[in-house]
Amino acid sequence: MVSLDRAAEMLDEFTSAMTNLTEALDAGAPSREILDAVCAEAIRAIPGADMASITAISDSHPRTAAYTDPRARQLDQAQYDIGDGPCLRAARTGAIIRLSVGTASEMWPDFVAVAKRLEVGSYLAAPLHVDDNLAGAINLFGFGDHGFAEVDEKLLGLYTTVVTFALRTTRRYHNVRKLAVQFETAMQSRAVIEQAKGILMAIHKVSEAEAIARLIDQSQRTNVKLRIVAADFVHQAIGGTR
């Protein structure tokens, strides 16, 4: 049973961890830095966690996308090598896996051997599914053999829920922003192509189809994008060199 004072302390740590993570997201840090922050703040948010990592699975191939300690990455790799383990089990089943390493010898002997060599006694993993590009698990490692407590499992579940929502929101924002930039570029390209086409029609007295055909032919012969060919032509025409 967690005392009220301890519960308040844990809540304060959790809140501080989420505040720091939010600041990293608001700062627009690169994806790798954000995932590093997710791992670092998970250690702060969950009592008993000494190391953390994120397993990302793409086309059935797992990899460690971020980690706080090289030993965490080694433990992840031990699971990837045998195709099973608590992090992969969490990712596949959608359930949080909590265990004392010593109790898993029969199920995952190779993983347990590596964990004992690295003096890791406890493990906690929660499934993570942000989108098709980031799905897997958040993994926590403890050097003690406490096996993590039920409250740690609940906290990691809450932490993962908040992280998932935050990452989804951030990725959607960046995707919308990327589409907006692409749309603006497309509109600018269309405008300069239309301008070049109009100048060709006026100078050479050709049809619209013939004008665009000339621009396309120039693009293919020089292996230069159509919008760049059009922009160069407009620049030269306005500059009086054509």
C-alpha positions as CSV (number, residue, x, y, z in Angstrom):
1,M,0.0,0.0,0.0
2,V,1.4,3.4,-1.0
3,S,1.3,6.1,1.6
4,L,-0.3,9.4,0.9
5,D,3.0,11.2,1.1
6,R,4.6,8.7,-1.3
7,A,1.7,9.0,-3.7
8,A,2.0,12.8,-3.7
9,E,5.7,12.5,-4.3
10,M,5.2,10.1,-7.2
11,L,2.5,12.3,-8.7
12,D,4.8,15.3,-8.5
13,E,7.6,13.4,-10.3
14,F,5.1,12.2,-13.0
15,T,3.8,15.7,-13.5
16,S,7.3,17.1,-13.8
17,A,8.3,14.4,-16.3
18,M,5.3,15.2,-18.5
19,T,6.0,18.9,-18.3
20,N,9.6,18.4,-19.5
21,L,8.4,16.1,-22.3
22,T,5.8,18.7,-23.4
23,E,8.5,21.3,-23.6
24,A,10.6,19.1,-25.9
25,L,7.5,18.5,-28.1
26,D,6.7,22.3,-28.2
27,A,10.3,23.1,-29.1
28,G,9.9,21.1,-32.3
29,A,12.9,18.9,-31.6
30,P,13.9,16.2,-34.2
31,S,12.1,12.8,-33.8
32,R,15.2,11.1,-32.3
33,E,15.6,13.8,-29.7
34,I,11.9,13.5,-28.8
35,L,12.1,9.7,-28.4
36,D,15.3,10.2,-26.2
37,A,13.2,12.6,-24.1
38,V,10.4,10.0,-23.8
39,C,12.9,7.5,-22.4
40,A,14.6,9.9,-20.1
41,E,11.3,11.2,-18.6
42,A,10.0,7.6,-18.2
43,I,12.8,6.9,-15.8
44,R,11.8,10.0,-13.8
45,A,8.1,9.2,-13.9
46,I,8.3,5.5,-12.9
47,P,9.8,4.6,-9.5
48,G,12.4,1.7,-9.7
49,A,13.3,2.4,-13.4
50,D,17.0,2.7,-13.9
51,M,17.1,2.5,-17.7
52,A,14.6,2.8,-20.6
53,S,14.3,2.1,-24.3
54,I,11.8,2.2,-27.1
55,T,11.3,-0.8,-29.4
56,A,9.9,0.1,-32.8
57,I,8.7,-2.7,-35.1
58,S,8.4,-2.2,-38.8
59,D,7.5,-5.0,-41.3
60,S,7.9,-7.4,-38.4
61,H,11.5,-6.3,-37.8
62,P,12.2,-4.8,-34.4
63,R,14.8,-2.2,-33.6
64,T,15.7,0.0,-30.7
65,A,14.6,3.6,-31.6
66,A,15.9,5.2,-28.5
67,Y,17.6,4.3,-25.2
68,T,19.1,5.8,-22.1
69,D,21.9,3.3,-21.6
70,P,23.8,0.9,-23.9
71,R,22.8,-1.9,-21.6
72,A,19.2,-1.3,-22.4
73,R,19.9,-1.7,-26.1
74,Q,21.8,-5.0,-25.4
75,L,18.8,-6.4,-23.6
76,D,16.5,-5.4,-26.4
77,Q,18.8,-7.0,-28.9
78,A,18.9,-10.2,-26.9
79,Q,15.1,-10.4,-27.4
80,Y,15.3,-9.5,-31.1
81,D,17.8,-12.3,-31.6
82,I,15.5,-15.0,-30.3
83,G,12.3,-13.4,-31.6
84,D,10.6,-13.2,-28.2
85,G,10.9,-11.5,-24.9
86,P,8.9,-9.1,-22.7
87,C,9.2,-6.1,-25.0
88,L,8.1,-8.1,-28.1
89,R,5.4,-9.8,-26.1
90,A,4.0,-6.4,-24.9
91,A,4.1,-5.1,-28.5
92,R,2.3,-8.1,-30.0
93,T,-0.3,-8.7,-27.3
94,G,-1.0,-5.0,-26.4
95,A,-0.6,-5.9,-22.7
96,I,1.8,-4.5,-20.1
97,I,4.4,-7.0,-19.1
98,R,5.8,-6.7,-15.5
99,L,8.2,-9.3,-14.1
100,S,11.1,-10.1,-11.9
101,V,13.8,-11.4,-14.2
102,G,14.5,-14.4,-12.1
103,T,11.0,-15.7,-12.6
104,A,11.4,-15.8,-16.4
105,S,14.2,-18.3,-16.8
106,E,12.0,-21.1,-18.2
107,M,10.2,-18.8,-20.7
108,W,13.2,-16.7,-21.9
109,P,16.5,-18.3,-20.8
110,D,18.7,-16.4,-23.2
111,F,17.2,-13.1,-22.3
112,V,17.4,-13.8,-18.6
113,A,21.1,-14.8,-19.0
114,V,21.9,-11.5,-20.6
115,A,19.9,-9.6,-18.0
116,K,21.7,-11.3,-15.1
117,R,25.0,-10.5,-16.7
118,L,24.1,-6.9,-16.9
119,E,22.7,-7.0,-13.4
120,V,19.2,-6.1,-14.4
121,G,16.6,-7.7,-12.1
122,S,13.3,-6.2,-13.0
123,Y,11.5,-5.4,-16.3
124,L,8.4,-3.5,-17.2
125,A,7.2,-3.0,-20.8
126,A,4.1,-1.3,-22.2
127,P,2.8,-1.4,-25.8
128,L,3.2,1.7,-27.8
129,H,1.3,2.4,-31.0
130,V,1.6,6.0,-32.4
131,D,1.1,5.3,-36.1
132,D,2.3,2.9,-38.9
133,N,5.8,4.3,-38.5
134,L,6.1,4.0,-34.7
135,A,4.6,0.9,-33.1
136,G,6.3,-1.3,-30.5
137,A,6.9,-0.8,-26.8
138,I,8.3,1.4,-24.1
139,N,10.7,-0.7,-22.0
140,L,11.9,0.0,-18.4
141,F,14.7,-1.9,-16.6
142,G,15.5,-2.0,-12.9
143,F,18.7,-3.1,-11.3
144,G,16.9,-4.4,-8.2
145,D,14.8,-7.6,-8.2
146,H,11.6,-5.8,-7.0
147,G,9.8,-6.8,-10.2
148,F,8.2,-3.3,-10.2
149,A,5.0,-2.7,-8.3
150,E,1.4,-2.7,-9.5
151,V,1.4,1.1,-9.1
152,D,4.4,1.3,-11.4
153,E,2.5,-0.6,-14.1
154,K,-0.4,1.8,-13.7
155,L,1.9,4.8,-14.0
156,L,3.6,3.4,-17.1
157,G,0.2,2.7,-18.7
158,L,-0.8,6.3,-18.0
159,Y,2.5,7.7,-19.2
160,T,2.3,5.6,-22.4
161,T,-1.2,6.9,-23.1
162,V,-0.2,10.5,-22.7
163,V,3.0,10.0,-24.8
164,T,1.0,8.3,-27.6
165,F,-1.5,11.2,-27.7
166,A,1.3,13.8,-27.7
167,L,3.3,12.1,-30.4
168,R,0.2,11.5,-32.6
169,T,-0.7,15.2,-32.3
170,T,2.8,16.3,-33.0
171,R,3.1,14.1,-36.1
172,R,-0.2,15.2,-37.5
173,Y,0.9,18.8,-37.1
174,H,4.1,18.2,-38.9
175,N,2.3,16.2,-41.6
176,V,-0.2,19.1,-42.2
177,R,2.6,21.6,-42.2
178,K,4.5,19.5,-44.8
179,L,1.4,19.2,-47.0
180,A,1.0,23.0,-46.7
181,V,4.5,23.6,-47.9
182,Q,4.1,21.1,-50.7
183,F,0.9,22.8,-51.8
184,E,2.5,26.2,-51.8
185,T,5.4,24.9,-53.8
186,A,3.1,23.3,-56.3
187,M,1.1,26.5,-56.7
188,Q,4.3,28.5,-57.2
189,S,5.5,25.9,-59.8
190,R,2.2,26.1,-61.6
191,A,2.3,29.9,-61.7
192,V,5.8,30.0,-63.2
193,I,5.0,27.3,-65.7
194,E,1.9,29.3,-66.8
195,Q,4.0,32.4,-67.1
196,A,6.6,30.7,-69.2
197,K,3.9,29.2,-71.4
198,G,2.3,32.6,-71.9
199,I,5.6,34.2,-72.9
200,L,6.3,31.4,-75.4
201,M,2.9,31.8,-77.0
202,A,3.3,35.5,-77.3
203,I,6.9,35.5,-78.6
204,H,6.7,32.5,-81.0
205,K,2.9,32.8,-81.9
206,V,2.3,29.1,-81.0
207,S,-0.6,27.4,-79.3
208,E,-0.9,26.6,-75.6
209,A,-0.2,22.9,-76.4
210,E,2.9,23.7,-78.4
211,A,4.2,26.1,-75.7
212,I,3.9,23.5,-73.0
213,A,5.4,20.8,-75.3
214,R,8.5,23.0,-75.8
215,L,9.0,23.4,-72.1
216,I,8.6,19.6,-71.5
217,D,11.0,18.9,-74.3
218,Q,13.6,21.2,-72.8
219,S,13.1,19.6,-69.4
220,Q,13.6,16.1,-70.8
221,R,16.6,17.0,-72.9
222,T,18.4,18.7,-70.1
223,N,17.2,16.4,-67.3
224,V,16.0,19.5,-65.4
225,K,12.7,19.7,-63.6
226,L,9.9,21.5,-65.6
227,R,9.4,24.2,-63.0
228,I,13.1,25.1,-63.0
229,V,13.2,25.2,-66.9
230,A,10.1,27.4,-66.8
231,A,11.6,29.7,-64.1
232,D,14.9,30.0,-66.0
233,F,13.0,30.9,-69.2
234,V,10.9,33.5,-67.5
235,H,14.0,35.0,-65.9
236,Q,15.8,35.2,-69.2
237,A,12.8,36.5,-71.0
238,I,12.2,39.3,-68.5
239,G,16.0,40.0,-68.5
240,G,15.9,40.6,-72.2
241,T,18.4,37.8,-73.0
242,R,15.8,36.0,-75.2
